[in-house]
Amino acid sequence: MSTPTLSHLEDAQSYQLELEPGQWARLDYQQEGDILHLNHTLVPPALRGKNAAATLLEYALQDIADRGLKINPVCSYVQSYLKRNPQWQQLLHNGNQETVHEH
């Protein structure tokens, strides 16, 4: 496996991770002011089981934090990831805390 290539394509509203040549995992979002609605995580079959989605999400969340933005986790994978990694929950925009806490 080669060194991962991480990209943020602002015009396409997408974060991308290339773990193997030509194999990209993608996190799509829609920006509304200072909130990013994280809508969809896509991992091609060749990258499944290689921690691609988690690596991509870590990169995206750090970038979002560095930019001072907030998130709305629409994607079920992102919601699940935030439950397992509460250190990122401070990025949730007001009113969304309940969507990632287990009851």
C-alpha positions as CSV (number, residue, x, y, z in Angstrom):
1,M,0.0,0.0,0.0
2,S,1.3,3.5,-0.9
3,T,1.4,6.6,1.3
4,P,-2.1,8.0,1.6
5,T,-2.9,11.2,-0.3
6,L,-5.5,13.5,1.4
7,S,-7.3,16.3,-0.5
8,H,-9.9,18.9,0.3
9,L,-11.7,19.9,-2.9
10,E,-13.7,23.0,-1.7
11,D,-15.3,23.6,-5.1
12,A,-16.7,20.1,-5.1
13,Q,-17.5,20.2,-1.4
14,S,-15.6,17.0,-0.8
15,Y,-12.7,15.5,1.2
16,Q,-10.9,12.7,-0.6
17,L,-8.3,10.1,0.4
18,E,-6.3,8.0,-2.0
19,L,-4.9,4.9,-0.2
20,E,-4.0,3.0,-3.4
21,P,-3.4,4.4,-6.9
22,G,-6.7,5.4,-8.4
23,Q,-8.7,4.3,-5.4
24,W,-10.3,7.2,-3.6
25,A,-12.5,7.3,-0.5
26,R,-14.7,10.4,-0.4
27,L,-16.7,12.5,2.2
28,D,-19.2,14.8,0.6
29,Y,-20.6,17.8,2.4
30,Q,-22.8,20.9,1.8
31,Q,-21.6,24.1,3.4
32,E,-24.2,26.5,4.9
33,G,-22.5,29.4,6.5
34,D,-20.1,28.1,9.1
35,I,-21.8,24.6,9.2
36,L,-20.7,21.7,7.1
37,H,-23.5,19.1,6.6
38,L,-21.5,15.9,6.2
39,N,-23.8,14.0,3.9
40,H,-22.1,10.9,2.5
41,T,-19.1,8.8,2.9
42,L,-18.1,6.6,0.0
43,V,-15.4,3.9,0.2
44,P,-14.7,1.8,-2.9
45,P,-14.6,-2.0,-2.4
46,A,-10.8,-2.1,-2.9
47,L,-10.3,0.2,0.2
48,R,-12.9,-1.5,2.5
49,G,-11.4,-3.0,5.6
50,K,-8.3,-0.7,5.4
51,N,-9.5,2.0,7.8
52,A,-10.0,4.4,4.9
53,A,-13.2,6.0,6.1
54,A,-11.8,6.6,9.6
55,T,-8.6,8.0,8.2
56,L,-10.5,10.3,5.9
57,L,-12.8,11.4,8.6
58,E,-10.0,12.2,11.0
59,Y,-8.4,14.4,8.3
60,A,-11.7,16.1,7.5
61,L,-12.6,16.8,11.2
62,Q,-9.1,18.2,11.9
63,D,-9.4,20.5,8.9
64,I,-12.9,21.6,9.9
65,A,-11.7,22.3,13.5
66,D,-8.7,24.3,12.2
67,R,-11.0,26.4,10.0
68,G,-13.3,27.1,13.0
69,L,-16.4,25.5,11.4
70,K,-19.1,23.3,12.9
71,I,-20.7,20.1,11.5
72,N,-24.1,18.5,11.1
73,P,-23.5,14.7,10.8
74,V,-26.1,13.6,8.3
75,C,-24.2,10.5,7.2
76,S,-24.8,7.5,9.4
77,Y,-21.1,6.5,9.3
78,V,-20.1,10.0,10.6
79,Q,-22.8,9.7,13.4
80,S,-21.4,6.3,14.4
81,Y,-17.8,7.6,14.3
82,L,-18.6,10.5,16.6
83,K,-20.2,8.1,19.1
84,R,-16.9,6.2,19.2
85,N,-14.7,9.3,19.2
86,P,-16.3,11.9,21.5
87,Q,-13.3,14.2,21.3
88,W,-14.8,15.5,18.0
89,Q,-18.2,16.2,19.4
90,Q,-17.3,19.8,20.2
91,L,-17.6,20.4,16.4
92,L,-21.3,19.7,16.5
93,H,-23.4,22.8,15.8
94,N,-25.9,23.8,18.5
95,G,-28.9,21.5,18.6
96,N,-27.2,18.4,17.2
97,Q,-25.6,17.1,20.4
98,E,-28.4,14.6,20.9
99,T,-27.9,13.0,17.5
100,V,-24.7,11.3,18.5
101,H,-25.2,10.5,22.1
102,E,-26.4,7.0,22.9
103,H,-29.5,6.9,25.0
